[in-house]
Amino acid sequence: MPDNKKKPARSGSSSGKKTAAKSSKPAAKKPEPKSEKPARRGLDPESKAHIFIPFILVLFALFLLLGMVTDNWMGFVGKGLRWLFYGLFGGAAFAVPMLTVVLAFFWRNEVRDGTLKYLILFQVLFLLFLDGMIHLWTGGTVRFDIAAFWENGTELCGGGVIGGIIGCALHSLVGDVGAHLIGIPAIIIFGLSVFGITPYSAYIHIAYFIKKRREEAAENPRGKHERRVFRIKPEPEPVEKTYPKVRRDPNNKHRFVPDVEVGEGADGTEAQPAAEPDIRPDGTAEAKEPPVSDDDIPPFDIPGVKIETVKAFTSASAQGKVPEKSHGTEKSELEAIFGDTSAVDDAVRKFAEEQRAKAAKSGSEVLPDGSEAELEISRTPAAPGENNIPEIVKKEYRFPPVSLLRLDTSPKNVDISDELHTNAKKLVDTLASFRVRTRIVNVSRGPAITRYELAPEEGVRVRAIANLVDDIALNLATTGVRIEAPIPGKAAVGIEVPNKTVSTVYLRELVDTETFRKAQSKLNVSLGVDVAGEPVFLDIAKMPHLLIAGATGMGKSVCINSIITSLLYKAKPEEVKLILVDPKKVELNIYNGLPHLLVPVVSDPKKAAGSLHWAVTEMERRFELIEDVGVRDVKNYNNVTKDDPDREFLPQIVIIIDELADLMMTAPDDVEESICRLAQKARAAGMHLIIGTQRPSVDVITGLIKANVPSRIAFTVASQTDSRVVLDMAGAEKLIGRGDMLYAPVGASKPIRVQGAFVSESEVESIVAFIKDNDGGKAEYSTDIMDSIDRAAAACGSGKRGAQPDDDIDDGGDPMLKQAIELAIESGKISTSLIQRRLSLGYGRAAKLIDAMERRGIVSPPEGQKPRTVLITKQQYMEMVVNRSEELE
């Protein structure tokens, strides 16, 4: 019996995995340990060697440069290096230290990306072509004479030996003109490649710049013509006003300190710094009054800001006492701008008294005179041409720590040689009893199954082994035996036998690996472990769409949770957005409130169909933007327009549908059409579909959907027919469940057997809670998208309750209930008098609306004469509207 093929142990955190991939010789009872070759480790940019190499390269470049430009500074070694490099490269020798510095600058990034060899190759090609052209430009001899090349190179005439060889070769083959036509473009291309700029990316940026300039040039003459026809004088360009940028105070996360450069005032004295505004939890700004002196008055305007309400004023402004500036002039700056300010003071004082009176009537708390001013500033962006206020920078997204995931604590290094030897012997004997002669060539053990690789003798048909699957299962006293005949890429037949003890693959084992961390794609997710114990990852961007099917309880929902969790560990909210469709209402609602969500988790089947319709509309809109720029996909669009403030950044969007069967029952035509259109075109627009179903029948997974969704995952299914619906082949009916899957990526000839990663509900809850806490606790849903989904859902018109989007939140036909709920949520408290004033309703109707909100649990029971307290947040209300929650019925 031949020796077994032992696979090298994996490095990194995955090397400690329980029984990752074991190969043994079943013929021997206790195989002797063999000397294993050390595992080949990849380059680690954080290692000490790669930290010091750039410094060594810079020192070498400096030493070489000084040795070439000086006589005795670098001693004998410097003279020797100068003689050597001058003789080899001639005038191009000075490019060697410069390229060495560039190599040192990009060293660690290239090592991390695995492209160091390409950088060195581009530098060598750039130096060779540059040296050859310098030889031709500086009058080097075109006669092939190495001695003359060396002598001329030491005198910086020509390109030395290397430049002379290349220059003479080009001159002899294509002539002087041809040498320039080849050499100059090669120098430009390889020179740009040294700095990571490919010719295609340079072409895209130049073409976009030229196109934008043409559009601007086409608009300018049109404007001049209109002004000439209508005799309109050109408007003077507005003077741009600068405002202080806001930076965050590290000592207090609720306070922002304006980063202001304090200069000299008009009178030569040092100006006072600006006041520190307080940011309240409700998003309003509380501006503290700075110390006002007689020599300095703050400007009396806030450009670009619309003041909605003023709750209180300082005592000075309320009483009309405005200190005057003393600049040696008769009028203050305020009077110079507005004239007599007494009328303004009276108007301000009158307005403040009216606001206090209104606040006292509505029962709200009134601040006493002399307190700090509180200005509630509108968050609506200023119109084009207006000056914008300083923006408060949102918290940077913090990736959840790996410690939130469960660590595998099961015992390691369990002796399984007896089990492997016994099963291997039974396999060979069982096949021999049917006159099928085989031999074991390799054994691979995974978490759930072990694959025995058998090589049949000459003359044995592969189909003869595949037909004995039931007899093999009988002799091994097990179920779920699967035969892969032949194994792709091997001259062997694989017999997959379930392990007696199934090991759980935890998601942390995959997320905490170098492969996952170094993946460039933001849509790279962890899937599980294959039969050899190697981790399996998938890139959703390359799928580009995925179908997940399996019977109830076989691991489909856990797989979807693993995919979503991996995305949370890989992508920021501004990079990847999610739309989650959960018709079952219990699987994905845990993710509500995440900043990655465009809208709350969609549970209503009608609105789910509307979500797909919106996705089609968004896809077409993105294609128009991509076409305007002149690129092919979203990635190139974002790269080209990243410095253009007029172009929006387009994040990637992943649409996850947990149960397709329910949607196909609600609106089959609309759902199928939207899925097919997205699957056909949405890849270039950066939009991807992940479709899950527990009923893989032909009426759910139609032929059009299968044809446009090339990547599939099949968990255990009930019959061979269901397996053929999902994978176009049998095999999924023999899986053992508990995350056991067949993964068929796009382009694969046969599916891969994978044990899916497990993530518990408590782990998901802790990760979601961490992200929500660090994001401020409030999800920013897009109201425009929600309105579009409502309109699309109403257009579907095939729902069980009709097509009116708002009929389930009306109370007995009263159309004002929705407005009353929104008023309550915005105000924080609600009363009958407030509804009467704001909605212009009578007392009886307002009281009925209050009672309707109380029955739905939106407001609290009555507390005497006090206003009712609102019990839900705006985020919860938006989720209720999207999902048509029963609380609103």
Buried (B, 14 or more C-beta within 10 A) or exposed (E): EEEBEBBEEBBBBBEEBBBBBBBBBBBEEEBEEEEEEEEEEEBEBEEEEBEEBBEEBBEBBEBBBBBBEEEEEBEEEBBEBBBBBBBBBBBBBBBBBEBBBBBBBBBBEBBBBEBBEEBBEBBEBBBBBBBBBBBBBBEBBBEEEEEBBBBBBBEBBBBBBBBBBBBBEBBEEBEEEEBBEBBEEBBBBBBBBBEBEEEEBEEBBEBBEEEBEEEEEEEEEEEEEEEEEEEEEEEEEEEEEEBEEBEBEEEEEEEBBBEBEEEEBEEEEEBBEBBBBBBEEEEBBBBEBEEBEEBBBEEEEBEBBEEEEBBBBBEEBBBBEBBBBEEEEEEBBBBEEEEEBEEBBEEBBEEBEEBBEEBEEBBEEBBEEEBEBBBBBEEEEBEEEEBEBBEEEEEEBEBBEBEBBBEBEEEEEEEBBEBBBEBBEBBBEBBEEEEBEBBBBBBBBBBBBBBBBBBBEEEBEEEBBBBBBEBBBEBBEBEBBBBBBBBEEEEBBBBBBBBEEBBBBBBBBBBBBBBBEEBEBBBBBBBBBBBBBBBBBBBBBBBBBBBBBBBEEBBBBBBBBBBBBBBBBBBBBEBBBBBBBBBEEEBBBBBBBBBBBBBBBBBBBBBBBBBBBBBBEBBEEBBEBBEBBBBEBBBBBBEBBEEEEEBEEBBBBBBBBBBBBBBBBBBBEBBBBBBBBBBEBBBBBBBBBBBBBBBBBEEBBBEBBBEBBBBBBBBBBBEBEBBBBBBEBBBBBBBBBBBBBBBBBEEEEBBBBBBBBBBBEEBBEBBBBBBBEBBBEBBEBEEEBBEBBBEBBBBBEBBEEEEEBEBBBBBEEBEBBBBBBEBBBEBEBBBBBBBBBBBEBEEEBBBBBBEBBBEBEBBBEEEEEEBBEBBBEEBBBBBBBBBBBEBBE
